[in-house]
């Protein structure tokens, strides 16, 4: 991804787009953001308008992703301040909280994916955005065939969810799309997320991370703060905060470099590098240590019937036996994914129908900068005549 004085090079509007599955919706979001492995990481633009640069959500015709269909429409231009879509897997009947929901585009997409028995709540600090989002509830519910609205928009601050009326242990999933970096007290945000998540719940979020602790000059630079860079967290601090609050260690889903083509900003940033990255954090019950296990994915997640790319370290193919470490076993056992896996002790023999993947001794990838470098290297090998960047051979 490239940041420059001209603003974004990638058009994230979705007018006229058609896709056939829920996974395609996630893949489309990742492709539009020019990210590896179909992930949906944050994409912020170093332009004069910053991360909050409004993107038009004004489809003249409905935006549709069938089977399951996701249909979005507004009767006027809605100001969308997001970056792609942040959509995890296994959403049916879930209760989801969107931090920094803006004009509601992501919430409406999610509201159809969770179904009428699920619910999506959007929280945004801007009253105008909440008002815009609320205007289209009736339209979308009628279009989806829901008798009762399953989406709510609330005015509030993501570091003060209690003041917004969000109760303890009330959500299965919390998502966030390039918003947490704009809050000075990131520990408080994560603490609030932990409070409102049910046991086994997940924070699935995209944001901007720095390669080192940001000096005061960068943190107080108004333009860099508005561009989502001045508030970027040092990537190693995420694991420290997660452990301190009680989350399981962060699991890296996708990462992509942010390059800056602005001489003035380059001089301020110096040797610091930035990536946009997607992580998932789980809130697990303290049930004691979990042993290594063998697991078999049954292919039951809509849109991921053949394989589930859980993170950069684990891909589960249908009917294939995979050895997993203690942490991964605990997550699969105690989260919404448990119904889609057969989980057995490592010493137990299982019928091998679709292959066997042993737990490798090599270090798992947790560094988003390492992942971004590997992605760039892969792009260079596949397209030697194309310079590295977010878009590869695509026109952006």
Phi, psi and omega per residue, in radians:
X1 nan 2.416 -3.064
X2 -2.090 2.322 3.082
X3 -1.891 2.316 -3.127
X4 -2.680 3.023 -3.107
X5 -1.082 -0.358 -3.129
X6 -1.449 -0.098 3.134
X7 1.551 -2.783 -3.021
X8 -1.185 2.470 3.075
X9 -1.667 -0.197 -3.085
X10 -1.952 2.195 3.120
X11 -1.446 2.056 -3.097
X12 -1.703 0.130 3.096
X13 -1.213 2.712 -3.001
X14 -2.141 0.364 -3.078
X15 -1.032 2.220 3.050
X16 1.349 0.095 -3.081
X17 -1.328 2.398 3.077
X18 -2.283 2.288 3.088
X19 -2.393 2.777 -2.940
X20 -1.775 -0.160 -3.089
X21 -2.593 2.878 3.077
X22 -1.058 -0.661 3.124
X23 -1.131 -0.571 3.116
X24 -1.175 -0.566 3.076
X25 -1.084 -0.786 3.109
X26 -1.159 -0.709 -3.131
X27 -1.141 -0.682 3.116
X28 -1.082 -0.750 3.131
X29 -1.061 -0.744 3.126
X30 -1.133 -0.721 -3.138
X31 -1.153 -0.722 3.135
X32 -1.119 -0.575 3.096
X33 -1.493 -0.001 3.112
X34 1.050 0.905 -3.073
X35 -2.031 2.730 -3.133
X36 -1.363 2.746 2.939
X37 1.037 0.416 3.049
X38 1.271 0.178 -3.141
X39 -1.280 2.872 -3.138
X40 -2.106 1.343 -3.122
X41 -1.570 2.969 -3.076
X42 -1.268 2.527 3.064
X43 -2.283 1.929 3.123
X44 -1.948 2.675 -2.993
X45 -2.012 2.191 3.069
X46 -1.486 1.314 3.084
X47 -2.110 -3.108 -3.128
X48 -1.144 -0.343 -3.104
X49 -1.624 -0.293 3.058
X50 1.351 -2.952 -3.126
X51 -1.067 -0.500 3.134
X52 -1.454 0.273 3.129
X53 -1.047 2.098 -3.080
X54 -1.201 2.373 3.054
X55 -1.965 2.362 -3.053
X56 -1.267 2.231 3.001
X57 -2.033 1.467 -3.029
X58 -2.463 1.009 -3.104
X59 -1.123 2.240 3.069
X60 -1.213 -0.494 3.020
X61 -2.111 2.932 -3.085
X62 -1.185 2.552 2.987
X63 -1.547 2.206 -3.025
X64 -2.336 2.298 2.935
X65 -2.154 1.730 -3.091
X66 -1.349 2.839 3.004
X67 0.989 1.193 -0.135
X68 -1.370 2.453 -3.083
X69 -1.243 2.435 3.006
X70 -2.148 2.011 -3.048
X71 -2.076 2.251 3.138
X72 -2.231 2.465 3.071
X73 -2.757 2.546 2.983
X74 -2.323 2.693 -3.138
X75 -1.652 -0.012 3.055
X76 -2.571 2.952 3.130
X77 -1.226 2.155 3.078
X78 -1.754 2.428 3.134
X79 -1.447 1.960 -3.097
X80 -1.862 2.093 -3.080
X81 -1.889 0.546 -3.049
X82 -1.879 -2.993 -3.091
X83 -2.444 1.774 -3.097
X84 1.107 -2.640 3.062
X85 -2.258 2.585 3.095
X86 -2.031 1.682 -3.034
X87 -2.282 1.939 3.076
X88 -1.388 -2.994 -3.094
X89 -1.778 2.944 3.011
X90 1.047 1.168 -3.000
X91 -1.853 -0.238 -3.051
X92 -0.933 2.240 3.070
X93 1.214 0.151 -3.120
X94 -1.393 2.707 2.962
X95 -1.786 2.127 -3.026
X96 -2.122 2.414 3.065
X97 -1.996 2.193 3.134
X98 -1.834 2.029 -3.141
X99 -1.498 2.063 -3.091
X100 1.349 1.024 -2.967
X101 -1.388 -0.211 3.088
X102 1.006 -2.335 -3.096
X103 -1.459 0.083 2.951
X104 1.670 0.116 -3.063
X105 -1.029 -0.883 -3.132
X106 -1.100 -0.676 -3.115
X107 -1.104 -0.713 -3.139
X108 -1.184 -0.645 3.063
X109 -1.111 -0.777 -3.134
X110 -1.184 -0.596 -3.088
X111 -1.090 -0.578 3.093
X112 -1.335 -0.607 -3.117
X113 -1.240 -0.578 3.122
X114 -1.359 -0.383 3.125
X115 1.470 3.044 -3.042
X116 -1.163 -0.426 3.117
X117 -1.466 -0.214 3.073
X118 -1.603 -3.089 3.132
X119 -2.704 2.536 3.096
X120 -2.208 2.262 3.081
X121 -2.056 2.249 3.065
X122 -1.876 2.340 3.093
X123 -2.072 2.259 3.118
X124 -2.513 2.527 -3.096
X125 -1.418 -0.162 -3.076
X126 -1.789 1.985 -3.085
X127 -1.051 -0.641 -3.138
X128 -1.078 -0.692 3.114
X129 -1.157 -0.718 3.118
X130 -1.100 -0.702 3.117
X131 -1.099 -0.738 3.110
X132 -1.081 -0.810 -3.100
X133 -1.065 -0.714 -3.090
X134 -1.169 -0.399 -3.069
X135 -1.159 -0.407 -2.975
X136 -1.938 0.248 3.118
X137 -1.090 -0.896 -3.086
X138 -1.048 -0.723 -3.136
X139 -1.037 -0.875 -3.066
X140 -1.210 -0.657 3.127
X141 -1.126 -0.698 3.096
X142 -1.134 -0.730 -3.129
X143 -1.129 -0.654 -3.119
X144 -1.410 -0.206 -3.121
X145 1.385 0.430 -3.138
X146 -1.601 2.264 3.137
X147 -1.317 -0.540 -3.138
X148 -2.128 2.310 3.121
X149 -1.004 2.400 3.122
X150 -2.041 0.390 3.115
X151 -2.382 2.435 -3.126
X152 -2.358 2.480 3.092
X153 -2.090 2.305 -3.037
X154 -2.217 2.420 3.030
X155 -1.497 2.178 -3.133
X156 3.111 3.096 -3.118
X157 -1.877 2.399 -3.014
X158 -1.231 -0.320 3.060
X159 -1.573 -0.006 3.140
X160 -2.362 0.971 -3.067
X161 -1.153 -0.494 3.099
X162 -1.088 -0.709 3.106
X163 -1.156 -0.409 3.099
X164 -1.495 -0.014 3.092
X165 1.574 0.220 3.139
X166 -1.424 2.118 -3.029
X167 -1.494 2.860 3.104
X168 -1.096 2.454 2.998
X169 0.835 0.883 -3.072
X170 -1.962 -0.067 -3.080
X171 -2.285 2.537 3.082
X172 -1.438 -0.615 -3.053
X173 -2.455 2.423 2.959
X174 -2.068 2.303 3.082
X175 -2.064 2.749 3.089
X176 -2.698 2.434 -3.039
X177 -2.245 1.640 3.071
X178 0.997 0.836 -3.123
X179 -2.154 -0.690 -3.046
X180 -1.052 -0.565 -3.135
X181 -1.119 -0.336 -3.130
X182 -1.505 -0.058 3.126
X183 -1.807 2.169 -3.119
X184 -1.052 -0.736 -3.083
X185 -1.666 1.440 -3.087
X186 -1.227 -0.543 3.100
X187 -1.085 -0.688 3.139
X188 -1.143 -0.665 3.088
X189 -1.070 -0.856 -3.116
X190 -1.151 -0.603 3.098
X191 -1.121 -0.710 3.109
X192 -1.182 -0.689 3.096
X193 -1.071 -0.774 3.127
X194 -1.047 -0.693 -3.124
X195 -1.114 -0.746 -3.026
X196 -1.482 -0.249 3.121
X197 -1.342 2.472 2.974
X198 -1.242 2.815 3.031
X199 -1.129 2.283 -3.019
X200 1.592 -0.037 -3.126
X201 -1.344 2.967 -3.009
X202 -2.377 2.431 2.883
X203 -1.738 2.014 -3.135
X204 -2.031 1.927 -2.951
X205 -2.590 2.657 3.090
X206 -2.020 2.501 3.135
X207 -2.858 -3.129 -3.132
X208 -1.793 2.383 -3.120
X209 -2.240 2.614 -3.120
X210 -1.835 2.709 -3.115
X211 -1.434 -0.156 3.138
X212 -2.697 2.972 3.072
X213 -1.134 2.175 -3.055
X214 -1.265 2.309 3.080
X215 -1.248 2.881 -3.109
X216 -0.993 -0.636 -3.095
X217 -1.054 -0.663 3.139
X218 -1.377 -0.739 -3.079
X219 -1.146 -0.453 -3.118
X220 -1.805 0.075 3.135
X221 -1.350 2.044 -3.006
X222 -1.081 -0.735 -3.119
X223 -1.161 -0.802 -3.126
X224 -1.134 -0.597 3.083
X225 -1.137 -0.774 3.123
X226 -1.154 -0.435 3.123
X227 -1.507 0.157 -3.128
X228 1.284 0.161 -3.119
X229 -1.714 -0.723 -3.101
X230 -1.103 -0.453 3.134
X231 -1.772 0.179 -3.103
X232 -1.140 2.423 3.117
X233 -1.452 2.447 2.977
X234 -1.087 2.207 -2.920
X235 -1.032 -0.576 3.132
X236 -1.216 -0.417 -3.142
X237 -1.226 -0.374 3.121
X238 -1.090 -0.775 3.130
X239 -1.133 -0.646 3.128
X240 -1.138 -0.799 3.124
X241 -1.137 -0.727 -3.128
X242 -1.052 -0.811 -3.134
X243 -1.130 -0.701 -3.119
X244 -1.116 -0.648 -3.085
X245 -1.444 -0.547 3.124
X246 2.172 0.000 3.102
X247 -1.223 2.768 2.931
X248 -1.210 2.821 3.139
X249 -0.995 2.502 -3.135
X250 -1.024 2.431 3.084
X251 -1.967 2.119 -3.052
X252 -1.407 2.261 -3.127
X253 -1.833 -0.790 -3.098
X254 -2.757 2.718 3.110
X255 -2.733 2.569 -3.130
X256 -2.638 2.414 -3.133
X257 -1.164 2.569 2.953
X258 -1.871 2.047 3.107
X259 -1.847 2.582 -3.039
X260 -2.063 2.191 3.109
X261 -2.002 1.061 3.137
X262 -2.525 1.884 -3.006
X263 -1.011 -0.695 -3.108
X264 -1.134 -0.789 3.136
X265 -1.220 -0.600 3.106
X266 -1.061 -0.683 -3.121
X267 -1.179 -0.544 3.124
X268 -1.329 -0.702 -3.055
X269 -1.278 -0.618 3.122
X270 1.125 -2.206 -3.060
X271 -1.489 -0.072 -3.109
X272 -1.237 2.415 3.062
X273 -2.023 2.790 -3.108
X274 -2.322 2.538 3.008
X275 -2.283 2.656 2.871
X276 -1.683 2.334 -3.041
X277 -2.534 2.611 3.054
X278 -1.936 2.255 3.085
X279 -2.174 2.779 2.958
X280 -2.238 2.321 3.111
X281 -2.107 2.402 -3.129
X282 -2.021 2.498 3.039
X283 -1.760 1.858 -3.061
X284 -1.902 2.549 3.084
X285 -1.179 2.567 3.125
X286 -1.428 1.435 -3.060
X287 -1.851 0.233 -3.124
X288 1.650 3.016 -3.081
X289 -1.164 2.537 3.076
X290 -1.939 2.423 -3.134
X291 -1.514 2.856 3.000
X292 -1.014 2.602 -3.066
X293 -2.439 2.908 2.892
X294 -1.827 2.407 -3.141
X295 -2.308 2.623 3.057
X296 -2.255 2.121 3.104
X297 -1.404 2.318 -3.063
X298 -1.628 0.001 3.097
X299 1.315 0.350 -3.026
X300 -1.521 -0.016 -3.112
X301 -1.552 2.157 -3.107
X302 -0.991 2.249 -3.136
X303 1.526 -0.129 -3.133
X304 -2.350 0.722 -3.059
X305 -1.164 -0.544 -3.098
X306 -1.574 -0.647 3.117
X307 -2.775 2.691 3.091
X308 -2.111 1.967 3.062
X309 -1.498 1.697 -3.023
X310 -1.307 -0.752 3.055
X311 -2.829 -2.958 -3.072
X312 -1.261 -0.253 -3.098
X313 -1.763 -0.392 -3.073
X314 -2.301 2.133 2.976
X315 -2.132 2.199 -3.098
X316 -1.882 1.983 3.085
X317 -1.591 2.551 -3.093
X318 -0.969 2.287 3.068
X319 1.207 0.090 3.112
X320 -1.613 2.350 3.101
X321 -1.425 2.232 -3.101
X322 -2.247 2.264 3.007
X323 -1.387 2.343 3.129
X324 -2.234 2.711 3.128
X325 -1.349 3.080 -3.068
X326 -1.042 -0.756 -3.097
X327 -1.139 -0.808 3.139
X328 -1.123 -0.697 3.105
X329 -1.063 -0.725 3.136
X330 -1.109 -0.702 3.135
X331 -1.141 -0.829 -3.116
X332 -1.136 -0.589 -3.136
X333 -1.270 -0.609 -2.914
X334 -1.989 0.206 -3.141
X335 -2.076 -3.053 -3.140
X336 -1.148 -0.205 -3.112
X337 -1.419 -0.170 -3.007
X338 -1.057 -0.584 -3.113
X339 -1.222 -0.246 -3.089
X340 -1.800 0.142 -3.117
X341 -2.341 2.476 2.883
X342 -1.617 2.116 -3.027
X343 -2.120 2.149 -3.089
X344 -2.378 2.738 3.082
X345 -1.010 2.660 -3.049
X346 -1.082 -0.517 -3.082
X347 -1.460 -0.219 -3.108
X348 -1.353 2.402 3.120
X349 -1.445 2.329 3.130
X350 -2.134 2.605 3.059
X351 -1.121 2.259 -3.114
X352 -1.700 1.794 -3.110
X353 -1.758 -0.653 -3.028
X354 -2.160 0.488 3.129
X355 1.803 3.027 -3.089
X356 -2.485 2.270 3.105
X357 -2.097 1.984 3.138
X358 -1.369 2.711 3.098
X359 -1.251 2.063 -3.079
X360 -1.338 2.613 -3.112
X361 -1.487 -0.174 -3.129
X362 -1.192 2.716 -3.125
X363 -1.142 2.443 3.068
X364 -1.291 2.663 3.112
X365 -1.452 2.057 3.062
X366 -2.131 -0.243 -3.084
X367 -1.559 1.999 -3.131
X368 -1.134 -0.458 3.115
X369 -1.257 -0.647 3.068
X370 -1.131 -0.739 3.116
X371 -1.108 -0.738 3.137
X372 -1.108 -0.677 3.111
X373 -1.133 -0.748 3.117
X374 -1.111 -0.661 3.115
X375 -1.135 -0.777 3.113
X376 -1.101 -0.682 3.140
X377 -1.131 -0.722 3.126
X378 -1.122 -0.696 3.115
X379 -1.112 -0.684 -3.131
X380 -1.144 -0.674 -3.137
X381 -1.213 -0.639 -3.102
X382 -1.414 -0.470 -3.129
X383 -2.343 1.308 -3.022
X384 -1.097 -0.388 -3.087
X385 -1.628 0.027 -3.091
X386 -1.936 2.291 3.122
X387 -1.176 2.626 3.126
X388 -1.137 2.732 -3.128
X389 2.806 -3.080 -3.041
X390 -1.265 -0.506 -2.921
X391 -1.728 -0.270 -3.117
X392 1.017 -2.226 -3.109
X393 -1.510 -0.038 -3.099
X394 -1.310 2.698 2.980
X395 -1.497 2.119 -3.140
X396 -2.208 nan nan
